[in-house]
Amino acid sequence: MFAVNKNRRKKVTKAAAAHRDSLKKSLEHRLELARANGNETLVRKLEAEADYLRLD
């Protein structure tokens, strides 16, 4: 039973890390586009989102 819980915990941890990586990659791409388009308002909002999610 403990092995099952340990394996499940590893899978959940791995999935959570993959989700965070996906969020970070998406946010970085959105920031890149906002900067390229000179949209400073959106850049500030995305930077605030990164701070909130602690992705920086």
C-alpha distance matrix in Angstrom:
0.0 3.8 5.4 5.2 6.5 8.7 10.0 10.8 12.4 14.4 15.6 16.6 18.4 20.1 21.2 22.6 24.5 25.9 27.0 28.8 30.4 31.7 33.0 34.7 36.3 37.6 39.0 40.7 42.3 43.5 44.9 46.7 48.3 49.3 50.9 52.6 54.1 55.2 53.3 52.9 51.8 48.8 48.1 48.0 45.7 43.3 43.4 42.6 39.7 38.4 38.9 37.0 34.1 34.5 34.8 37.9
3.8 0.0 3.8 5.4 5.1 6.1 8.6 9.8 10.4 12.3 14.3 15.2 16.3 18.2 19.9 20.9 22.4 24.2 25.5 26.8 28.5 30.1 31.4 32.8 34.5 36.0 37.2 38.7 40.6 41.9 43.1 44.8 46.6 47.6 49.0 50.8 52.4 53.4 51.5 51.0 50.0 47.1 46.2 46.0 43.8 41.4 41.3 40.5 37.7 36.3 36.5 34.9 31.9 32.1 32.5 35.3
5.4 3.8 0.0 3.8 5.5 5.0 6.1 8.5 9.7 10.5 12.3 14.1 15.2 16.4 18.2 19.8 21.0 22.5 24.2 25.7 26.9 28.5 30.2 31.5 32.8 34.5 36.0 37.3 39.0 40.5 41.8 43.3 45.1 46.4 47.7 49.3 51.0 52.2 50.5 50.2 49.4 46.3 45.4 45.4 43.4 40.7 40.7 40.3 37.3 35.7 36.3 34.9 31.7 31.8 31.7 34.5
5.2 5.4 3.8 0.0 3.8 5.4 5.2 6.1 8.5 9.9 10.6 12.2 14.1 15.3 16.4 18.2 19.9 21.0 22.4 24.3 25.7 26.9 28.5 30.2 31.5 32.8 34.5 36.1 37.5 38.9 40.4 42.0 43.5 44.8 46.4 47.9 49.4 50.7 48.9 48.7 47.8 44.6 43.9 44.1 41.8 39.2 39.4 38.9 35.8 34.5 35.3 33.6 30.4 30.9 30.8 33.9
6.5 5.1 5.5 3.8 0.0 3.8 5.5 5.1 6.0 8.6 9.9 10.4 12.0 14.0 15.2 16.2 18.1 19.8 20.8 22.3 24.1 25.5 26.7 28.3 30.0 31.3 32.6 34.3 36.0 37.2 38.5 40.3 42.0 43.0 44.5 46.3 47.8 48.8 46.9 46.5 45.4 42.4 41.7 41.5 39.3 36.8 36.9 36.2 33.2 32.0 32.5 30.7 27.6 28.1 28.4 31.4
8.7 6.1 5.0 5.4 3.8 0.0 3.8 5.5 5.1 6.2 8.7 9.9 10.5 12.2 14.2 15.3 16.5 18.3 19.9 21.1 22.5 24.3 25.7 26.9 28.5 30.2 31.5 32.8 34.7 36.1 37.3 38.9 40.8 41.9 43.2 44.9 46.6 47.6 45.9 45.4 44.6 41.6 40.6 40.6 38.6 36.0 35.8 35.3 32.5 30.8 31.3 29.9 26.8 26.8 26.8 29.7
10.0 8.6 6.1 5.2 5.5 3.8 0.0 3.8 5.4 5.1 6.3 8.7 9.9 10.5 12.3 14.2 15.4 16.5 18.3 20.0 21.1 22.5 24.4 25.8 26.9 28.6 30.2 31.5 33.0 34.7 36.1 37.4 39.2 40.6 42.0 43.4 45.2 46.4 44.8 44.6 43.9 40.8 39.8 40.1 38.1 35.3 35.4 35.2 32.1 30.5 31.5 30.1 26.7 27.0 26.5 29.5
10.8 9.8 8.5 6.1 5.1 5.5 3.8 0.0 3.8 5.4 5.1 6.1 8.5 9.8 10.5 12.2 14.2 15.2 16.3 18.3 19.9 20.9 22.4 24.2 25.6 26.8 28.4 30.1 31.5 32.8 34.4 36.0 37.6 38.7 40.4 42.0 43.4 44.7 42.8 42.7 41.7 38.6 37.9 38.1 35.8 33.2 33.5 33.1 29.9 28.6 29.6 27.9 24.6 25.3 25.1 28.3
12.4 10.4 9.7 8.5 6.0 5.1 5.4 3.8 0.0 3.8 5.4 5.1 6.0 8.5 9.8 10.4 12.2 14.1 15.2 16.4 18.2 19.8 20.9 22.4 24.2 25.6 26.8 28.4 30.2 31.4 32.7 34.4 36.2 37.2 38.6 40.4 42.0 43.0 41.1 40.7 39.7 36.8 35.9 35.8 33.7 31.1 31.2 30.6 27.6 26.2 26.8 25.3 22.0 22.4 22.4 25.5
14.4 12.3 10.5 9.9 8.6 6.2 5.1 5.4 3.8 0.0 3.8 5.5 5.1 6.0 8.5 9.8 10.5 12.2 14.1 15.4 16.4 18.3 19.9 21.0 22.4 24.3 25.7 26.8 28.6 30.2 31.4 32.8 34.8 36.0 37.2 38.9 40.7 41.8 40.2 39.9 39.3 36.2 35.1 35.3 33.5 30.6 30.5 30.4 27.5 25.6 26.6 25.5 22.0 22.1 21.5 24.4
15.6 14.3 12.3 10.6 9.9 8.7 6.3 5.1 5.4 3.8 0.0 3.8 5.4 5.0 6.1 8.5 9.9 10.5 12.2 14.2 15.2 16.3 18.3 19.9 20.9 22.4 24.2 25.6 26.9 28.5 30.1 31.5 33.1 34.4 36.0 37.4 39.0 40.4 38.8 38.8 38.1 34.8 33.9 34.5 32.4 29.4 29.8 29.8 26.6 25.0 26.4 25.1 21.6 22.2 21.3 24.4
16.6 15.2 14.1 12.2 10.4 9.9 8.7 6.1 5.1 5.5 3.8 0.0 3.8 5.4 5.1 6.1 8.6 9.8 10.4 12.3 14.2 15.2 16.4 18.3 19.9 21.0 22.4 24.2 25.7 26.8 28.4 30.1 31.7 32.7 34.4 36.1 37.4 38.6 36.7 36.6 35.6 32.4 31.8 32.0 29.7 27.0 27.4 27.1 23.8 22.5 23.7 22.1 18.7 19.6 19.2 22.5
18.4 16.3 15.2 14.1 12.0 10.5 9.9 8.5 6.0 5.1 5.4 3.8 0.0 3.8 5.5 5.1 6.2 8.6 9.8 10.6 12.3 14.2 15.3 16.5 18.3 20.0 21.0 22.4 24.4 25.7 26.8 28.5 30.4 31.4 32.7 34.6 36.2 37.1 35.5 35.0 34.3 31.3 30.2 30.4 28.4 25.6 25.6 25.4 22.4 20.7 21.6 20.4 17.0 17.2 16.7 19.8
20.1 18.2 16.4 15.3 14.0 12.2 10.5 9.8 8.5 6.0 5.0 5.4 3.8 0.0 3.8 5.5 5.1 6.2 8.6 10.0 10.6 12.3 14.3 15.3 16.5 18.4 20.0 21.0 22.6 24.4 25.7 26.9 28.8 30.2 31.5 33.0 34.8 36.0 34.6 34.5 34.0 30.8 29.7 30.3 28.5 25.4 25.5 25.9 22.8 20.8 22.4 21.5 17.8 18.1 16.8 19.7
21.2 19.9 18.2 16.4 15.2 14.2 12.3 10.5 9.8 8.5 6.1 5.1 5.5 3.8 0.0 3.8 5.4 5.0 6.1 8.7 9.8 10.5 12.3 14.2 15.3 16.4 18.2 19.9 21.1 22.5 24.2 25.7 27.1 28.5 30.1 31.6 33.0 34.4 32.8 32.9 32.2 28.8 28.1 28.8 26.6 23.6 24.3 24.5 21.1 19.7 21.5 20.3 16.6 17.6 16.3 19.6
22.6 20.9 19.8 18.2 16.2 15.3 14.2 12.2 10.4 9.8 8.5 6.1 5.1 5.5 3.8 0.0 3.8 5.4 5.0 6.2 8.6 9.8 10.5 12.3 14.2 15.3 16.4 18.2 20.0 21.0 22.4 24.2 25.9 26.8 28.4 30.2 31.6 32.6 30.8 30.5 29.7 26.6 25.7 26.0 23.9 21.1 21.5 21.3 18.1 16.6 18.1 16.8 13.1 14.1 13.3 16.8
24.5 22.4 21.0 19.9 18.1 16.5 15.4 14.2 12.2 10.5 9.9 8.6 6.2 5.1 5.4 3.8 0.0 3.8 5.4 5.1 6.2 8.6 9.8 10.5 12.2 14.2 15.3 16.3 18.3 19.9 20.9 22.4 24.4 25.6 26.7 28.5 30.3 31.2 29.8 29.5 29.1 26.0 24.7 25.2 23.5 20.4 20.4 20.8 17.9 15.7 17.4 16.8 13.1 13.2 11.7 14.7
25.9 24.2 22.5 21.0 19.8 18.3 16.5 15.2 14.1 12.2 10.5 9.8 8.6 6.2 5.0 5.4 3.8 0.0 3.8 5.5 5.1 6.2 8.6 9.8 10.5 12.2 14.2 15.3 16.5 18.3 19.9 21.0 22.7 24.3 25.7 27.0 28.7 30.1 28.8 29.0 28.7 25.3 24.2 25.3 23.5 20.2 20.7 21.5 18.3 16.4 18.7 18.3 14.5 15.1 12.9 15.9
27.0 25.5 24.2 22.4 20.8 19.9 18.3 16.3 15.2 14.1 12.2 10.4 9.8 8.6 6.1 5.0 5.4 3.8 0.0 3.8 5.4 5.0 6.2 8.6 9.9 10.6 12.2 14.2 15.4 16.5 18.2 19.9 21.3 22.4 24.2 25.8 27.1 28.4 26.7 26.8 26.1 22.7 22.1 22.9 20.8 17.7 18.6 19.0 15.5 14.2 16.7 15.6 11.9 13.4 11.6 15.1
28.8 26.8 25.7 24.3 22.3 21.1 20.0 18.3 16.4 15.4 14.2 12.3 10.6 10.0 8.7 6.2 5.1 5.5 3.8 0.0 3.8 5.4 5.0 6.1 8.5 9.8 10.4 12.1 14.2 15.2 16.2 18.1 20.0 20.8 22.2 24.1 25.6 26.5 24.9 24.6 24.1 20.9 19.8 20.4 18.6 15.4 15.7 16.2 13.1 11.1 13.3 12.8 9.0 9.9 8.0 11.4
30.4 28.5 26.9 25.7 24.1 22.5 21.1 19.9 18.2 16.4 15.2 14.2 12.3 10.6 9.8 8.6 6.2 5.1 5.4 3.8 0.0 3.8 5.5 5.1 6.1 8.5 9.8 10.5 12.3 14.2 15.2 16.4 18.5 19.9 20.9 22.4 24.4 25.5 24.4 24.4 24.4 21.1 19.6 20.8 19.5 15.9 16.2 17.5 14.7 12.3 14.9 15.2 11.6 11.8 8.9 11.4
31.7 30.1 28.5 26.9 25.5 24.3 22.5 20.9 19.8 18.3 16.3 15.2 14.2 12.3 10.5 9.8 8.6 6.2 5.0 5.4 3.8 0.0 3.8 5.4 5.2 6.1 8.5 9.9 10.7 12.3 14.2 15.4 16.7 18.3 20.0 21.2 22.7 24.3 22.9 23.4 23.2 19.7 18.8 20.3 18.6 15.1 16.3 17.6 14.3 12.7 15.9 15.8 12.4 13.6 10.7 13.4
33.0 31.4 30.2 28.5 26.7 25.7 24.4 22.4 20.9 19.9 18.3 16.4 15.3 14.3 12.3 10.5 9.8 8.6 6.2 5.0 5.5 3.8 0.0 3.8 5.5 5.2 6.1 8.5 9.9 10.5 12.1 14.2 15.5 16.3 18.2 19.9 21.1 22.3 20.5 20.7 20.1 16.7 15.9 17.1 15.1 11.7 13.0 13.9 10.6 9.3 12.6 12.2 9.0 10.8 8.3 11.2
34.7 32.8 31.5 30.2 28.3 26.9 25.8 24.2 22.4 21.0 19.9 18.3 16.5 15.3 14.2 12.3 10.5 9.8 8.6 6.1 5.1 5.4 3.8 0.0 3.8 5.5 5.1 6.0 8.5 9.8 10.4 12.1 14.3 15.1 16.3 18.1 19.9 20.8 19.5 19.3 19.3 16.1 14.6 15.8 14.6 11.0 11.3 13.0 10.4 7.9 11.2 12.0 9.0 9.5 6.1 8.2
36.3 34.5 32.8 31.5 30.0 28.5 26.9 25.6 24.2 22.4 20.9 19.9 18.3 16.5 15.3 14.2 12.2 10.5 9.9 8.5 6.1 5.2 5.5 3.8 0.0 3.8 5.5 5.2 6.2 8.7 9.9 10.6 12.5 14.3 15.4 16.5 18.5 19.9 19.1 19.6 20.0 16.6 15.1 17.2 16.2 12.4 13.3 15.6 13.1 11.0 14.5 15.5 12.7 13.2 9.6 11.0
37.6 36.0 34.5 32.8 31.3 30.2 28.6 26.8 25.6 24.3 22.4 21.0 20.0 18.4 16.4 15.3 14.2 12.2 10.6 9.8 8.5 6.1 5.2 5.5 3.8 0.0 3.8 5.5 5.2 6.2 8.6 9.9 10.7 12.3 14.3 15.4 16.6 18.3 17.0 17.9 17.9 14.2 13.5 15.7 14.2 10.6 12.6 14.5 11.7 10.7 14.5 15.0 12.6 14.0 11.0 12.7
39.0 37.2 36.0 34.5 32.6 31.5 30.2 28.4 26.8 25.7 24.2 22.4 21.0 20.0 18.2 16.4 15.3 14.2 12.2 10.4 9.8 8.5 6.1 5.1 5.5 3.8 0.0 3.8 5.4 5.0 6.1 8.5 9.9 10.4 12.1 14.1 15.3 16.2 14.7 14.9 14.9 11.4 10.3 12.1 10.8 7.1 8.8 10.9 8.4 7.4 11.2 12.1 10.3 11.6 8.8 10.0
40.7 38.7 37.3 36.1 34.3 32.8 31.5 30.1 28.4 26.8 25.6 24.2 22.4 21.0 19.9 18.2 16.3 15.3 14.2 12.1 10.5 9.9 8.5 6.0 5.2 5.5 3.8 0.0 3.8 5.5 5.1 6.1 8.7 9.8 10.5 12.2 14.2 15.2 14.5 14.7 15.6 12.4 10.4 12.7 12.5 8.8 9.4 12.5 10.9 9.0 12.5 14.3 12.6 12.8 9.5 9.5
42.3 40.6 39.0 37.5 36.0 34.7 33.0 31.5 30.2 28.6 26.9 25.7 24.4 22.6 21.1 20.0 18.3 16.5 15.4 14.2 12.3 10.7 9.9 8.5 6.2 5.2 5.4 3.8 0.0 3.8 5.4 5.0 6.3 8.6 9.9 10.5 12.4 14.2 13.7 14.9 15.9 12.5 11.2 14.3 13.8 10.4 12.0 15.0 13.3 12.1 15.7 17.2 15.6 16.3 13.0 13.3
43.5 41.9 40.5 38.9 37.2 36.1 34.7 32.8 31.4 30.2 28.5 26.8 25.7 24.4 22.5 21.0 19.9 18.3 16.5 15.2 14.2 12.3 10.5 9.8 8.7 6.2 5.0 5.5 3.8 0.0 3.8 5.4 5.2 6.1 8.6 9.8 10.6 12.2 10.9 12.2 12.6 9.0 8.5 11.6 10.7 7.7 10.2 12.8 11.2 11.1 14.7 15.7 14.8 16.1 13.4 13.8
44.9 43.1 41.8 40.4 38.5 37.3 36.1 34.4 32.7 31.4 30.1 28.4 26.8 25.7 24.2 22.4 20.9 19.9 18.2 16.2 15.2 14.2 12.1 10.4 9.9 8.6 6.1 5.1 5.4 3.8 0.0 3.8 5.4 5.0 6.1 8.4 9.8 10.4 9.4 9.8 10.9 7.9 5.9 9.1 9.4 6.4 7.8 11.1 10.5 9.9 13.0 14.9 14.4 15.0 12.5 11.9
46.7 44.8 43.3 42.0 40.3 38.9 37.4 36.0 34.4 32.8 31.5 30.1 28.5 26.9 25.7 24.2 22.4 21.0 19.9 18.1 16.4 15.4 14.2 12.1 10.6 9.9 8.5 6.1 5.0 5.4 3.8 0.0 3.8 5.5 5.2 6.1 8.6 9.9 10.3 11.3 13.3 10.7 8.6 12.1 13.0 10.2 11.2 14.7 14.2 13.2 16.2 18.4 17.7 17.9 15.0 14.0
48.3 46.6 45.1 43.5 42.0 40.8 39.2 37.6 36.2 34.8 33.1 31.7 30.4 28.8 27.1 25.9 24.4 22.7 21.3 20.0 18.5 16.7 15.5 14.3 12.5 10.7 9.9 8.7 6.3 5.2 5.4 3.8 0.0 3.8 5.4 5.0 6.1 8.5 8.6 10.8 12.5 9.7 9.0 12.8 13.1 10.9 12.9 16.0 15.3 15.2 18.3 20.0 19.4 20.3 17.6 17.1
49.3 47.6 46.4 44.8 43.0 41.9 40.6 38.7 37.2 36.0 34.4 32.7 31.4 30.2 28.5 26.8 25.6 24.3 22.4 20.8 19.9 18.3 16.3 15.1 14.3 12.3 10.4 9.8 8.6 6.1 5.0 5.5 3.8 0.0 3.8 5.5 5.2 6.1 5.1 7.2 8.7 6.2 5.8 9.5 10.2 8.8 10.8 13.6 13.6 14.0 16.7 18.4 18.5 19.4 17.3 16.6
50.9 49.0 47.7 46.4 44.5 43.2 42.0 40.4 38.6 37.2 36.0 34.4 32.7 31.5 30.1 28.4 26.7 25.7 24.2 22.2 20.9 20.0 18.2 16.3 15.4 14.3 12.1 10.5 9.9 8.6 6.1 5.2 5.4 3.8 0.0 3.8 5.4 5.0 6.0 6.9 9.8 8.5 6.5 10.0 11.8 10.5 11.2 14.5 15.2 14.9 17.2 19.5 19.8 20.0 17.8 16.4
52.6 50.8 49.3 47.9 46.3 44.9 43.4 42.0 40.4 38.9 37.4 36.1 34.6 33.0 31.6 30.2 28.5 27.0 25.8 24.1 22.4 21.2 19.9 18.1 16.5 15.4 14.1 12.2 10.5 9.8 8.4 6.1 5.0 5.5 3.8 0.0 3.8 5.5 7.8 9.8 12.7 11.3 10.0 13.6 15.2 13.7 14.8 18.1 18.4 18.1 20.7 22.9 22.8 23.1 20.6 19.3
54.1 52.4 51.0 49.4 47.8 46.6 45.2 43.4 42.0 40.7 39.0 37.4 36.2 34.8 33.0 31.6 30.3 28.7 27.1 25.6 24.4 22.7 21.1 19.9 18.5 16.6 15.3 14.2 12.4 10.6 9.8 8.6 6.1 5.2 5.4 3.8 0.0 3.8 5.5 8.6 10.9 9.9 9.9 13.3 14.5 13.8 15.5 18.3 18.6 19.1 21.6 23.4 23.7 24.5 22.3 21.3
55.2 53.4 52.2 50.7 48.8 47.6 46.4 44.7 43.0 41.8 40.4 38.6 37.1 36.0 34.4 32.6 31.2 30.1 28.4 26.5 25.5 24.3 22.3 20.8 19.9 18.3 16.2 15.2 14.2 12.2 10.4 9.9 8.5 6.1 5.0 5.5 3.8 0.0 3.8 5.8 8.8 9.0 8.5 11.4 13.3 13.3 14.3 17.0 18.1 18.6 20.6 22.6 23.4 23.9 22.1 20.7
53.3 51.5 50.5 48.9 46.9 45.9 44.8 42.8 41.1 40.2 38.8 36.7 35.5 34.6 32.8 30.8 29.8 28.8 26.7 24.9 24.4 22.9 20.5 19.5 19.1 17.0 14.7 14.5 13.7 10.9 9.4 10.3 8.6 5.1 6.0 7.8 5.5 3.8 0.0 3.8 5.5 5.5 6.3 8.9 10.2 10.7 12.3 14.4 15.4 16.5 18.5 20.0 21.1 22.0 20.6 19.6
52.9 51.0 50.2 48.7 46.5 45.4 44.6 42.7 40.7 39.9 38.8 36.6 35.0 34.5 32.9 30.5 29.5 29.0 26.8 24.6 24.4 23.4 20.7 19.3 19.6 17.9 14.9 14.7 14.9 12.2 9.8 11.3 10.8 7.2 6.9 9.8 8.6 5.8 3.8 0.0 3.8 5.4 4.8 6.2 8.6 9.7 10.3 12.2 14.1 15.1 16.3 18.2 19.7 20.3 19.3 18.0
51.8 50.0 49.4 47.8 45.4 44.6 43.9 41.7 39.7 39.3 38.1 35.6 34.3 34.0 32.2 29.7 29.1 28.7 26.1 24.1 24.4 23.2 20.1 19.3 20.0 17.9 14.9 15.6 15.9 12.6 10.9 13.3 12.5 8.7 9.8 12.7 10.9 8.8 5.5 3.8 0.0 3.8 5.4 5.3 6.4 8.7 10.0 10.8 12.5 14.4 15.5 16.6 18.5 19.6 19.1 18.4
48.8 47.1 46.3 44.6 42.4 41.6 40.8 38.6 36.8 36.2 34.8 32.4 31.3 30.8 28.8 26.6 26.0 25.3 22.7 20.9 21.1 19.7 16.7 16.1 16.6 14.2 11.4 12.4 12.5 9.0 7.9 10.7 9.7 6.2 8.5 11.3 9.9 9.0 5.5 5.4 3.8 0.0 3.8 5.4 5.0 6.0 8.4 9.7 10.3 12.2 14.1 15.0 16.3 17.7 16.7 16.4
48.1 46.2 45.4 43.9 41.7 40.6 39.8 37.9 35.9 35.1 33.9 31.8 30.2 29.7 28.1 25.7 24.7 24.2 22.1 19.8 19.6 18.8 15.9 14.6 15.1 13.5 10.3 10.4 11.2 8.5 5.9 8.6 9.0 5.8 6.5 10.0 9.9 8.5 6.3 4.8 5.4 3.8 0.0 3.8 5.5 5.2 6.1 8.5 9.7 10.4 12.3 14.1 15.2 15.9 14.6 13.7
48.0 46.0 45.4 44.1 41.5 40.6 40.1 38.1 35.8 35.3 34.5 32.0 30.4 30.3 28.8 26.0 25.2 25.3 22.9 20.4 20.8 20.3 17.1 15.8 17.2 15.7 12.1 12.7 14.3 11.6 9.1 12.1 12.8 9.5 10.0 13.6 13.3 11.4 8.9 6.2 5.3 5.4 3.8 0.0 3.8 5.5 5.1 6.1 8.6 9.8 10.5 12.2 14.2 14.8 14.5 13.4
45.7 43.8 43.4 41.8 39.3 38.6 38.1 35.8 33.7 33.5 32.4 29.7 28.4 28.5 26.6 23.9 23.5 23.5 20.8 18.6 19.5 18.6 15.1 14.6 16.2 14.2 10.8 12.5 13.8 10.7 9.4 13.0 13.1 10.2 11.8 15.2 14.5 13.3 10.2 8.6 6.4 5.0 5.5 3.8 0.0 3.8 5.4 5.0 6.2 8.7 9.8 10.4 12.3 13.8 13.7 13.7
43.3 41.4 40.7 39.2 36.8 36.0 35.3 33.2 31.1 30.6 29.4 27.0 25.6 25.4 23.6 21.1 20.4 20.2 17.7 15.4 15.9 15.1 11.7 11.0 12.4 10.6 7.1 8.8 10.4 7.7 6.4 10.2 10.9 8.8 10.5 13.7 13.8 13.3 10.7 9.7 8.7 6.0 5.2 5.5 3.8 0.0 3.8 5.3 4.9 6.2 8.6 9.6 10.4 11.8 10.8 11.0
43.4 41.3 40.7 39.4 36.9 35.8 35.4 33.5 31.2 30.5 29.8 27.4 25.6 25.5 24.3 21.5 20.4 20.7 18.6 15.7 16.2 16.3 13.0 11.3 13.3 12.6 8.8 9.4 12.0 10.2 7.8 11.2 12.9 10.8 11.2 14.8 15.5 14.3 12.3 10.3 10.0 8.4 6.1 5.1 5.4 3.8 0.0 3.8 5.3 5.0 6.2 8.6 9.8 10.0 9.4 8.5
42.6 40.5 40.3 38.9 36.2 35.3 35.2 33.1 30.6 30.4 29.8 27.1 25.4 25.9 24.5 21.3 20.8 21.5 19.0 16.2 17.5 17.6 13.9 13.0 15.6 14.5 10.9 12.5 15.0 12.8 11.1 14.7 16.0 13.6 14.5 18.1 18.3 17.0 14.4 12.2 10.8 9.7 8.5 6.1 5.0 5.3 3.8 0.0 3.8 5.4 5.0 6.1 8.6 9.4 10.2 10.1
39.7 37.7 37.3 35.8 33.2 32.5 32.1 29.9 27.6 27.5 26.6 23.8 22.4 22.8 21.1 18.1 17.9 18.3 15.5 13.1 14.7 14.3 10.6 10.4 13.1 11.7 8.4 10.9 13.3 11.2 10.5 14.2 15.3 13.6 15.2 18.4 18.6 18.1 15.4 14.1 12.5 10.3 9.7 8.6 6.2 4.9 5.3 3.8 0.0 3.8 5.4 5.0 6.1 8.2 8.5 9.8
38.4 36.3 35.7 34.5 32.0 30.8 30.5 28.6 26.2 25.6 25.0 22.5 20.7 20.8 19.7 16.6 15.7 16.4 14.2 11.1 12.3 12.7 9.3 7.9 11.0 10.7 7.4 9.0 12.1 11.1 9.9 13.2 15.2 14.0 14.9 18.1 19.1 18.6 16.5 15.1 14.4 12.2 10.4 9.8 8.7 6.2 5.0 5.4 3.8 0.0 3.8 5.4 5.1 5.6 5.0 6.0
38.9 36.5 36.3 35.3 32.5 31.3 31.5 29.6 26.8 26.6 26.4 23.7 21.6 22.4 21.5 18.1 17.4 18.7 16.7 13.3 14.9 15.9 12.6 11.2 14.5 14.5 11.2 12.5 15.7 14.7 13.0 16.2 18.3 16.7 17.2 20.7 21.6 20.6 18.5 16.3 15.5 14.1 12.3 10.5 9.8 8.6 6.2 5.0 5.4 3.8 0.0 3.8 5.5 4.7 6.4 6.6
37.0 34.9 34.9 33.6 30.7 29.9 30.1 27.9 25.3 25.5 25.1 22.1 20.4 21.5 20.3 16.8 16.8 18.3 15.6 12.8 15.2 15.8 12.2 12.0 15.5 15.0 12.1 14.3 17.2 15.7 14.9 18.4 20.0 18.4 19.5 22.9 23.4 22.6 20.0 18.2 16.6 15.0 14.1 12.2 10.4 9.6 8.6 6.1 5.0 5.4 3.8 0.0 3.8 5.4 7.9 9.5
34.1 31.9 31.7 30.4 27.6 26.8 26.7 24.6 22.0 22.0 21.6 18.7 17.0 17.8 16.6 13.1 13.1 14.5 11.9 9.0 11.6 12.4 9.0 9.0 12.7 12.6 10.3 12.6 15.6 14.8 14.4 17.7 19.4 18.5 19.8 22.8 23.7 23.4 21.1 19.7 18.5 16.3 15.2 14.2 12.3 10.4 9.8 8.6 6.1 5.1 5.5 3.8 0.0 3.8 5.4 8.3
34.5 32.1 31.8 30.9 28.1 26.8 27.0 25.3 22.4 22.1 22.2 19.6 17.2 18.1 17.6 14.1 13.2 15.1 13.4 9.9 11.8 13.6 10.8 9.5 13.2 14.0 11.6 12.8 16.3 16.1 15.0 17.9 20.3 19.4 20.0 23.1 24.5 23.9 22.0 20.3 19.6 17.7 15.9 14.8 13.8 11.8 10.0 9.4 8.2 5.6 4.7 5.4 3.8 0.0 3.8 5.7
34.8 32.5 31.7 30.8 28.4 26.8 26.5 25.1 22.4 21.5 21.3 19.2 16.7 16.8 16.3 13.3 11.7 12.9 11.6 8.0 8.9 10.7 8.3 6.1 9.6 11.0 8.8 9.5 13.0 13.4 12.5 15.0 17.6 17.3 17.8 20.6 22.3 22.1 20.6 19.3 19.1 16.7 14.6 14.5 13.7 10.8 9.4 10.2 8.5 5.0 6.4 7.9 5.4 3.8 0.0 3.8
37.9 35.3 34.5 33.9 31.4 29.7 29.5 28.3 25.5 24.4 24.4 22.5 19.8 19.7 19.6 16.8 14.7 15.9 15.1 11.4 11.4 13.4 11.2 8.2 11.0 12.7 10.0 9.5 13.3 13.8 11.9 14.0 17.1 16.6 16.4 19.3 21.3 20.7 19.6 18.0 18.4 16.4 13.7 13.4 13.7 11.0 8.5 10.1 9.8 6.0 6.6 9.5 8.3 5.7 3.8 0.0
